[in-house]
Amino acid sequence: MGRIRYLKGDATSPQAKGPKVIAHICNDRGGWGKGFVEAVSKRWPEPEAAYRSWHRERARNDFGLGAVQIVQVKPDIWVANMIGQHGTRTSRSAGPPIRYEAVRECLHRLAAEAAALGASVHMPRIGCGLAGGRWSRIESLVTAELADLDVTVYDQD
């Protein structure tokens, strides 16, 4: 508890027994199609469909920075779509799109959801690819917010 376990492998194939939540960062613009979401979509169509619907209906729901959507993809696996990125990186962007405070809020919400499911949490190095975040900052948020859960971070082989 309170420790992150690091493994080589694919975060969409979590290495643990029991209920599991796969967490990843999404943007607040409704874009899906680059980065880790490609691996998610290859394995299951539900997280992308749920995210797109969540964004489309955003005037009537909680979609926005800091929000979390839990999508069941197998009897013992859920995917957590976490809105922790403002927009996407473009040549006109001023700085990376990661929003650390939104990531903290997402992880705080994820902790409650995963605990209610009795689930361990699995993720790539969230927020460090297209979102442009630094793992040293995100790792401290993961450790603080998911302190009572088993967390595994996967690095590609």
C-alpha positions in Angstrom: 0.0 0.0 0.0 1.2 3.5 -0.9 3.9 2.1 -3.1 3.9 1.9 -6.9 5.0 -1.4 -8.5 6.7 -0.9 -11.9 6.5 -3.6 -14.5 7.5 -4.0 -18.2 4.4 -4.7 -20.2 1.1 -3.6 -21.5 -1.2 -1.6 -19.2 -4.2 -2.9 -21.1 -3.4 -6.4 -19.9 -3.1 -5.8 -16.1 -1.0 -8.3 -14.2 -3.0 -8.9 -11.0 -5.8 -11.1 -9.6 -9.2 -9.7 -8.6 -10.9 -6.5 -9.8 -8.7 -4.0 -11.7 -9.1 -0.4 -12.9 -7.0 0.8 -15.8 -6.5 4.6 -15.5 -5.4 7.0 -18.3 -5.6 10.7 -19.0 -7.9 12.2 -21.6 -8.3 15.7 -22.9 -11.1 18.1 -22.3 -11.8 18.8 -26.0 -13.4 15.5 -27.0 -10.4 14.2 -29.0 -9.6 10.5 -28.8 -7.3 8.7 -31.2 -3.6 9.2 -30.2 -1.4 7.8 -27.5 -2.5 5.2 -25.0 -6.1 5.4 -26.1 -5.2 3.7 -29.3 -4.2 0.6 -27.2 -7.4 0.9 -25.2 -9.6 1.1 -28.3 -7.9 -1.9 -29.9 -8.8 -4.0 -26.9 -12.3 -2.6 -26.1 -14.7 -0.2 -27.9 -16.6 0.8 -24.7 -14.2 3.4 -23.2 -14.0 5.4 -26.4 -17.8 5.3 -27.0 -18.5 6.3 -23.4 -15.9 9.1 -23.6 -17.4 10.5 -26.8 -20.9 10.3 -25.5 -19.8 11.9 -22.2 -18.2 14.8 -24.1 -21.2 15.2 -26.5 -23.6 15.4 -23.5 -21.2 17.7 -21.5 -23.8 20.4 -21.0 -25.8 18.0 -18.9 -23.0 16.1 -17.0 -19.8 16.5 -15.1 -17.4 16.3 -18.1 -14.5 18.7 -17.5 -11.0 18.9 -16.0 -10.8 16.7 -12.9 -13.7 14.4 -13.8 -13.5 10.6 -14.0 -15.7 8.2 -16.0 -15.5 4.5 -15.0 -16.3 2.1 -17.9 -16.7 -1.6 -17.3 -15.0 -3.7 -20.1 -14.9 -7.1 -18.5 -16.5 -8.6 -15.4 -13.3 -7.8 -13.4 -11.8 -4.8 -15.5 -12.9 -1.2 -15.7 -11.2 1.7 -17.6 -11.1 5.1 -15.9 -11.3 7.9 -18.4 -9.7 10.8 -16.4 -9.9 14.4 -17.7 -6.5 15.8 -16.8 -5.4 17.5 -20.0 -6.6 20.9 -21.3 -6.7 20.6 -25.1 -4.0 19.0 -27.1 -0.4 19.9 -27.9 -0.2 22.0 -31.1 2.5 24.2 -32.6 0.5 27.2 -31.2 0.3 25.7 -27.7 1.8 27.7 -24.8 3.3 24.9 -22.7 2.2 21.3 -22.3 -1.6 20.5 -22.0 -1.2 18.5 -18.7 -3.1 20.1 -15.8 -1.6 18.7 -12.6 -4.4 19.9 -10.3 -6.9 18.2 -12.5 -4.8 15.0 -12.4 -4.8 15.2 -8.6 -8.6 15.6 -8.6 -9.0 12.7 -11.0 -6.8 10.5 -8.8 -8.7 11.5 -5.7 -11.9 10.5 -7.4 -10.4 7.3 -8.8 -9.3 6.3 -5.3 -12.9 6.3 -4.1 -14.1 4.4 -7.2 -11.4 1.8 -7.0 -11.9 1.3 -3.3 -15.6 0.8 -3.8 -14.9 -1.9 -6.4 -12.2 -3.5 -4.3 -9.9 -3.0 -7.3 -6.2 -2.5 -7.8 -5.1 0.4 -10.2 -3.1 -0.1 -13.4 -1.7 2.6 -15.7 1.0 3.6 -18.1 3.0 6.7 -17.0 -0.1 8.8 -17.2 0.1 12.3 -18.5 3.7 12.0 -19.7 3.2 11.3 -23.4 1.1 13.6 -25.5 0.0 15.6 -22.4 3.7 16.6 -21.8 3.8 16.0 -18.0 6.8 15.1 -15.9 6.6 11.7 -14.2 8.3 13.0 -11.1 5.3 15.3 -10.5 2.7 12.8 -11.5 4.3 10.0 -9.5 4.0 12.0 -6.3 0.3 12.7 -7.0 -0.3 9.0 -7.6 1.5 8.0 -4.4 -0.4 10.6 -2.4 -3.9 10.1 -3.8 -3.8 6.3 -4.3 -2.0 5.6 -1.0 -4.4 3.0 0.2 -4.5 1.0 -3.1 -2.3 -1.4 -5.0 -0.9 0.5 -8.0 1.0 -0.9 -10.9 2.7 1.3 -13.6 3.6 -0.3 -16.9 6.4 0.6 -19.1 6.4 -0.7 -22.7 9.0 -3.4 -23.4 
